[in-house]
Amino acid sequence: MKRRHTSRKTRGNLKRRLRSWKGWAIRTLKPGPVRAEILGFLLLLVAVLTAFGLSHISSGTVLDWWAGVLCQWLGWGAYLALVGLAGAGLRLVWSDLRDGLRYVWGWPGLMGIIGMAMILNFVMNPAFTLMPLLVTDHFQVDALALGALESGWGIGLVLGGLVLTAWGGFKRKVYTSLGALVVEGLTLAVVGLAPAGALWLAVAALFVSGVMNALVNGPFIALLQALVEPERHGRVFTLVSSLCSAAWPLSLVVAGPLADAFGVRPWFGVGGILSSLVAAVAFFVRPIVNVEENAHAVRPVLGEAVAAGARGDAAS
């Protein structure tokens, strides 16, 4: 009797555990906006990693192995699978992406800053990517010198963060960012103009450039954090980061042939001067200078969109 009672009790405990696990699984897998967004971003991540593998950019890595498995299973269908993953991911995150685009589009100052950042990333990022060629071809020194250049920029970046923490910048944060960008562009031009025997000048210029870079990005990020509603931080920051970085791959495609034809130094010289000119002109662009004020123009646009969505829901 005791054994039968124990067996019955064990079966009862097992049934309760199964019911609790079943309830947890239903709650977890039940469709919802947050879970749909997470799944969408995961699908997009898998699509991007698969694209890296299929393009053989990541040769010899796990991604290359994953692409080989897909090609072995699906053949040319692997590329269709890639398109399907990307399409499914975009469909799941489209609602948030559309809301972020509407928010950014309704903020004239932010749109101007994003456009300016895309131009700057196009002309400045290849210079840092091609820095090893500058060290070997122009300064004609070894990897230790490359370490000195990159360390100078990194130390300056940390120091710039400390300066910004202690000082806080000007009352208008955009003035801090634009002024620092003018100086940063000039210091990058100095790197490109430095003679072959003046490696120390390039290190010093990159140190100042690092300090200025912290003063460029810090106030802008703080401005977004202060003005964007907390519930939209994720989608707005993701969209702004994506748009600002979109010019980088294209710039690298252009930088290779131009570096072969004209060398690496023009990327620092021309890119730095152009960056300073863009920042100087931005001081006279009213939407950019008044970016903290015209952020309020976003709210009526969003209010109309919410009202239209509510009317659509009521009609359905």
Backbone torsions as a table, in degrees:
resi	resn	phi	psi	omega
1	MET	NA	-40.5	-179.1
2	LYS	-65.0	-40.7	-179.8
3	ARG	-66.1	-40.0	-179.9
4	ARG	-66.2	-38.6	178.7
5	HIS	-64.5	-41.0	179.4
6	THR	-64.6	-42.5	179.5
7	SER	-63.0	-41.7	179.3
8	ARG	-64.7	-39.3	179.1
9	LYS	-65.9	-38.9	179.1
10	THR	-64.5	-43.7	178.6
11	ARG	-63.3	-36.8	177.5
12	GLY	-64.3	-42.4	177.8
13	ASN	-63.8	-40.7	-179.8
14	LEU	-63.9	-41.0	178.9
15	LYS	-63.9	-40.4	179.5
16	ARG	-64.7	-40.4	178.8
17	ARG	-65.1	-41.6	178.8
18	LEU	-62.9	-40.1	178.3
19	ARG	-64.3	-39.9	179.8
20	SER	-67.2	-41.0	177.3
21	TRP	-65.1	-38.7	178.8
22	LYS	-62.9	-43.8	177.9
23	GLY	-62.8	-41.4	178.3
24	TRP	-62.5	-42.8	-179.2
25	ALA	-64.0	-40.4	179.8
26	ILE	-65.2	-43.3	180.0
27	ARG	-65.8	-36.7	-176.8
28	THR	-73.3	-42.9	-175.1
29	LEU	-87.7	-7.2	-179.7
30	LYS	-63.5	129.7	-177.4
31	PRO	-60.1	142.5	177.5
32	GLY	-161.5	162.1	-175.7
33	PRO	-61.4	-41.9	-177.9
34	VAL	-67.8	-45.5	-179.6
35	ARG	-65.8	-35.6	177.6
36	ALA	-63.5	-40.8	178.7
37	GLU	-64.9	-43.6	179.8
38	ILE	-61.9	-45.7	178.8
39	LEU	-62.3	-39.3	178.7
40	GLY	-62.3	-45.1	179.2
41	PHE	-66.0	-35.6	177.1
42	LEU	-65.3	-42.0	178.0
43	LEU	-63.5	-40.8	177.3
44	LEU	-64.5	-38.7	177.9
45	LEU	-63.2	-45.0	177.9
46	VAL	-61.9	-39.3	179.5
47	ALA	-63.6	-43.0	179.6
48	VAL	-65.1	-45.0	179.5
49	LEU	-64.3	-37.7	177.0
50	THR	-65.2	-39.0	178.1
51	ALA	-62.6	-41.2	176.0
52	PHE	-59.5	-43.8	-179.9
53	GLY	-65.7	-44.2	-178.3
54	LEU	-68.4	-27.8	179.1
55	SER	-85.7	-3.3	178.3
56	HIS	61.7	22.7	173.6
57	ILE	-67.6	-33.8	-176.7
58	SER	-103.2	49.8	-176.0
59	SER	-60.9	135.2	177.7
60	GLY	85.3	7.7	-178.8
61	THR	-111.7	179.8	177.9
62	VAL	-61.3	-34.3	179.7
63	LEU	-63.6	-38.7	177.2
64	ASP	-63.6	-40.7	177.3
65	TRP	-64.1	-42.7	180.0
66	TRP	-62.1	-42.0	178.2
67	ALA	-64.7	-38.1	177.8
68	GLY	-63.7	-39.8	178.3
69	VAL	-63.6	-44.3	178.9
70	LEU	-61.4	-44.2	-179.6
71	CYS	-65.9	-35.7	178.7
72	GLN	-67.9	-38.1	-179.6
73	TRP	-77.4	-44.8	-169.1
74	LEU	-111.4	-12.3	-175.9
75	GLY	64.7	-132.6	177.6
76	TRP	-67.7	-15.3	176.8
77	GLY	-64.2	-15.1	177.0
78	ALA	-60.6	-36.4	179.3
79	TYR	-71.6	-34.7	174.2
80	LEU	-66.3	-37.7	177.0
81	ALA	-63.1	-38.4	177.2
82	LEU	-61.2	-46.5	179.2
83	VAL	-63.1	-40.1	179.3
84	GLY	-64.5	-42.1	178.1
85	LEU	-62.1	-45.7	-179.6
86	ALA	-64.4	-42.1	-179.9
87	GLY	-64.8	-42.1	178.7
88	ALA	-65.2	-40.7	178.7
89	GLY	-64.0	-44.4	179.3
90	LEU	-63.8	-36.8	-179.9
91	ARG	-64.6	-37.3	-177.6
92	LEU	-73.3	-32.4	-177.5
93	VAL	-100.0	2.5	-174.2
94	TRP	-60.9	-36.7	-179.1
95	SER	-59.8	-48.1	178.5
96	ASP	-66.7	-40.3	-179.7
97	LEU	-62.8	-41.3	179.2
98	ARG	-65.5	-40.3	178.7
99	ASP	-64.5	-41.7	177.8
100	GLY	-64.7	-41.3	177.9
101	LEU	-63.0	-42.4	179.2
102	ARG	-63.3	-39.6	-179.0
103	TYR	-65.7	-46.3	-178.3
104	VAL	-68.3	-40.7	-179.3
105	TRP	-63.4	-31.7	179.1
106	GLY	-82.7	5.2	-179.8
107	TRP	-118.1	92.1	-172.5
108	PRO	-57.0	-42.5	-178.8
109	GLY	-63.1	-41.4	179.4
110	LEU	-66.3	-39.1	176.7
111	MET	-61.2	-40.7	177.5
112	GLY	-64.1	-41.7	179.6
113	ILE	-66.5	-39.1	178.2
114	ILE	-63.4	-44.5	177.4
115	GLY	-60.7	-42.2	178.3
116	MET	-64.2	-41.1	-180.0
117	ALA	-64.6	-36.6	178.0
118	MET	-63.9	-41.3	177.4
119	ILE	-63.8	-45.1	-177.9
120	LEU	-65.6	-41.6	177.8
121	ASN	-63.5	-34.2	179.9
122	PHE	-65.3	-39.7	-174.2
123	VAL	-93.3	-21.1	-173.8
124	MET	-101.0	-38.0	-174.4
125	ASN	-62.6	-39.4	177.6
126	PRO	-59.4	-29.5	179.6
127	ALA	-60.7	-44.9	179.9
128	PHE	-71.1	-33.8	178.2
129	THR	-66.2	-36.5	-177.0
130	LEU	-92.0	10.3	-177.7
131	MET	-59.1	-37.6	176.6
132	PRO	-57.6	-34.8	177.5
133	LEU	-70.0	-34.2	176.0
134	LEU	-62.3	-39.8	-179.0
135	VAL	-66.8	-45.6	-175.3
136	THR	-80.4	-39.4	-174.2
137	ASP	-85.8	-38.5	-175.9
138	HIS	-96.4	-56.9	-179.0
139	PHE	-77.8	-21.1	176.9
140	GLN	53.2	52.9	177.3
141	VAL	-128.3	-177.6	-171.5
142	ASP	-97.8	-169.7	-176.7
143	ALA	-65.0	-25.3	178.6
144	LEU	-61.7	-37.2	178.1
145	ALA	-68.4	-38.0	175.9
146	LEU	-61.5	-40.6	176.1
147	GLY	-61.9	-37.4	178.7
148	ALA	-65.9	-41.5	179.0
149	LEU	-63.7	-47.7	-178.5
150	GLU	-69.4	-33.7	176.9
151	SER	-67.5	-38.7	177.3
152	GLY	-59.3	-43.0	178.9
153	TRP	-67.6	-41.9	-179.2
154	GLY	-65.8	-42.7	178.5
155	ILE	-64.3	-39.9	177.0
156	GLY	-63.4	-36.5	178.9
157	LEU	-63.5	-43.2	178.6
158	VAL	-65.5	-44.3	179.8
159	LEU	-63.7	-38.5	177.7
160	GLY	-62.2	-38.4	175.9
161	GLY	-63.2	-39.9	177.9
162	LEU	-66.4	-40.8	178.4
163	VAL	-62.3	-43.7	-179.9
164	LEU	-65.7	-35.4	177.8
165	THR	-64.8	-42.3	-178.3
166	ALA	-76.8	-35.6	-174.2
167	TRP	-91.3	-48.7	-179.1
168	GLY	90.9	-12.0	-179.7
169	GLY	84.0	-179.3	178.5
170	PHE	-71.3	168.3	-179.7
171	LYS	-61.3	-42.8	171.6
172	ARG	-87.8	111.1	-175.6
173	LYS	-61.3	-31.3	-178.0
174	VAL	-65.6	-30.1	176.4
175	TYR	-65.0	-39.1	177.7
176	THR	-61.8	-46.6	-177.7
177	SER	-66.0	-45.9	-177.5
178	LEU	-67.9	-42.3	178.1
179	GLY	-62.5	-43.2	177.9
180	ALA	-65.3	-33.5	179.7
181	LEU	-67.9	-36.0	175.9
182	VAL	-60.0	-46.8	-179.5
183	VAL	-67.3	-40.6	-179.3
184	GLU	-61.7	-42.4	178.3
185	GLY	-61.3	-41.1	179.1
186	LEU	-64.7	-39.3	179.6
187	THR	-66.7	-35.9	176.5
188	LEU	-67.2	-35.5	175.3
189	ALA	-63.5	-36.3	176.7
190	VAL	-61.8	-38.8	177.3
191	VAL	-59.6	-44.0	-179.9
192	GLY	-69.6	-27.9	-177.8
193	LEU	-92.2	-7.3	-177.2
194	ALA	-63.7	134.5	177.6
195	PRO	-64.3	163.1	-176.6
196	ALA	-61.0	-30.9	-178.3
197	GLY	-92.3	7.3	-176.4
198	ALA	-115.4	56.3	177.4
199	LEU	-61.7	-33.9	-179.2
200	TRP	-60.0	-34.6	179.9
201	LEU	-67.0	-40.1	178.3
202	ALA	-65.8	-39.8	178.5
203	VAL	-63.5	-44.6	179.4
204	ALA	-63.6	-40.8	179.9
205	ALA	-65.1	-40.5	178.7
206	LEU	-69.0	-31.1	175.2
207	PHE	-62.4	-48.0	178.4
208	VAL	-64.3	-37.5	178.3
209	SER	-61.6	-39.8	177.0
210	GLY	-63.1	-42.1	177.4
211	VAL	-60.4	-45.8	-178.6
212	MET	-67.2	-33.4	180.0
213	ASN	-61.9	-38.9	176.6
214	ALA	-65.2	-36.1	179.6
215	LEU	-75.9	-18.9	175.5
216	VAL	-78.9	-52.1	-171.7
217	ASN	-80.7	-36.6	-176.1
218	GLY	-57.6	-54.2	-179.8
219	PRO	-63.0	-34.8	-179.7
220	PHE	-65.7	-43.7	178.6
221	ILE	-65.7	-40.9	178.0
222	ALA	-63.1	-37.2	178.6
223	LEU	-62.7	-45.1	178.7
224	LEU	-63.2	-43.4	-179.7
225	GLN	-62.0	-34.1	-177.5
226	ALA	-79.3	-33.1	-171.6
227	LEU	-98.8	-25.9	179.9
228	VAL	-84.4	136.7	178.9
229	GLU	-59.6	139.5	-175.7
230	PRO	-54.4	-36.1	-177.7
231	GLU	-71.1	-11.2	179.1
232	ARG	-110.2	5.4	-178.3
233	HIS	-55.2	-49.1	-174.4
234	GLY	-60.2	-51.7	-175.6
235	ARG	-70.5	-36.3	-179.4
236	VAL	-71.4	-45.5	179.9
237	PHE	-63.4	-40.5	178.6
238	THR	-63.0	-44.4	-179.0
239	LEU	-66.1	-44.3	180.0
240	VAL	-62.2	-44.9	179.1
241	SER	-62.5	-41.9	-179.1
242	SER	-65.4	-44.6	-179.3
243	LEU	-66.4	-41.2	-179.9
244	CYS	-66.2	-30.5	-178.6
245	SER	-90.3	-6.3	-174.2
246	ALA	-63.8	-29.0	-177.4
247	ALA	-77.7	-16.0	-174.9
248	TRP	-61.7	-52.4	-179.0
249	PRO	-59.4	-40.0	179.4
250	LEU	-64.7	-38.5	180.0
251	SER	-64.8	-35.0	178.8
252	LEU	-69.0	-33.0	176.6
253	VAL	-64.1	-39.2	-179.1
254	VAL	-78.6	-32.7	-172.3
255	ALA	-67.2	-36.6	-176.9
256	GLY	-57.7	-59.0	179.9
257	PRO	-61.4	-39.1	180.0
258	LEU	-66.9	-36.9	177.5
259	ALA	-66.1	-37.0	176.5
260	ASP	-65.3	-35.5	-175.8
261	ALA	-82.4	-40.9	-172.1
262	PHE	-118.4	-5.4	-177.3
263	GLY	91.8	178.6	-175.2
264	VAL	-90.4	-28.7	-173.5
265	ARG	-57.6	-38.9	178.6
266	PRO	-59.3	-28.5	178.4
267	TRP	-63.3	-38.0	178.5
268	PHE	-74.2	-46.7	-176.2
269	GLY	-67.2	-58.3	-177.6
270	VAL	-66.9	-43.4	-179.8
271	GLY	-62.0	-41.4	179.6
272	GLY	-66.0	-45.9	-179.9
273	ILE	-64.5	-42.0	179.1
274	LEU	-63.1	-37.3	178.1
275	SER	-63.3	-42.9	178.8
276	SER	-65.0	-39.3	179.0
277	LEU	-65.5	-42.7	179.1
278	VAL	-61.2	-44.3	180.0
279	ALA	-65.5	-38.9	179.5
280	ALA	-65.7	-41.2	178.9
281	VAL	-65.8	-34.7	-178.4
282	ALA	-61.6	-25.0	176.7
283	PHE	-61.7	-22.4	-176.9
284	PHE	-105.2	5.5	177.0
285	VAL	-95.4	110.5	-171.4
286	ARG	-60.5	-44.4	-179.8
287	PRO	-59.2	-34.6	179.8
288	ILE	-73.9	-44.9	-179.1
289	VAL	-64.2	-35.9	-179.2
290	ASN	-98.5	31.9	-176.1
291	VAL	-61.5	-30.0	-179.5
292	GLU	-74.7	-27.6	179.0
293	GLU	-84.2	-44.1	-175.5
294	ASN	-78.3	4.3	171.7
295	ALA	-63.3	-27.4	-178.8
296	HIS	-69.1	-17.8	178.4
297	ALA	-69.2	-16.1	-180.0
298	VAL	-69.5	-37.1	-169.9
299	ARG	-63.8	-43.1	176.6
300	PRO	-61.9	-37.8	179.2
301	VAL	-61.5	-45.9	179.9
302	LEU	-67.2	-37.2	178.7
303	GLY	-62.0	-40.8	177.2
304	GLU	-64.3	-39.9	-179.8
305	ALA	-65.0	-40.8	179.2
306	VAL	-65.7	-41.0	179.7
307	ALA	-64.7	-39.6	178.9
308	ALA	-64.9	-39.9	177.4
309	GLY	-63.9	-38.4	179.5
310	ALA	-67.6	-38.2	177.7
311	ARG	-65.3	-38.0	177.7
312	GLY	-64.1	-40.2	179.1
313	ASP	-65.4	-39.8	-178.6
314	ALA	-67.5	-37.8	-180.0
315	ALA	-67.4	-34.8	178.9
316	SER	-74.0	NA	NA
